[in-house]
């Protein structure tokens, strides 16, 4: 995030906070001062809003929440693709779409890999698809090899929007049991493709996933719980279909651009 010098900021002005950049705000620096001087701070989730208020309690009255939307261009691309629903032949696949950075090891990759032997014991043909890239990818690949999971865990790297849509449509579940999501737009995108989601209770994922309805929530780092919820879903296609339909409706209602635009303009007083 690039900011002008504090004295050059317009007045009045608003700041939209996504989550991770809050950690850059230290008393007296430009990030801190930009938040301090804003007449409106828009957070992408209640989780992010609470983090802002924890760092700067004095700005609480200026903070409001506007959940993000799925990028319209992505929906346009995905909307041209074949039907996303249960008519597509689903595989027993769990997919995670996330960065793999050494400085951000809270996305849930380690936990999913560690849970996979348990999943395989219950669902022998289960596959884990890991989409994304980063400097920590070699460590994850080595971990998969050490655990003798190379035949059931596949790394795709970064993919284009069309390919991502294809992977979503083939998968059964989206799992990102993270502890660091300021919002978690990947959950919304997965649900648009009728995928139930597994998230942790430790971040904004718990504001998107309704436990037992459009997915499951687990305690962050609880490998046994992650493995159990994945296996429960992969063992029960009817459950996945029912939760996926709820997830699809939820995503259409909550994460559309028109709704985001309306909420943003309301927050800005437009």
Secondary structure, 3 states (H helix, E strand, C coil): CCCCCHHHCCCCCEEEECCHHHHHCCCCCHHHHHHHHCCEEEECCHHHHHHHHHHCHHHHHHEEECCCCCCHHHHHHHHCCCCCCCCCCCCCEEEEECCCECCECCCCHHHHHHHHHHHHHHCCCCEEEEECCCCCHHHHHHHHHHCCCCCCEEEEECCCHHHHHHHHHHCCEEECCCCCCCCCHHHHHHHHCCCEEEEECCCCHHHHCCECCCEEEECCCCHHHHHHHHHHHHCCHHHHHHHHHHHHHHHHHHCCHHHHHHHHHHHCCC
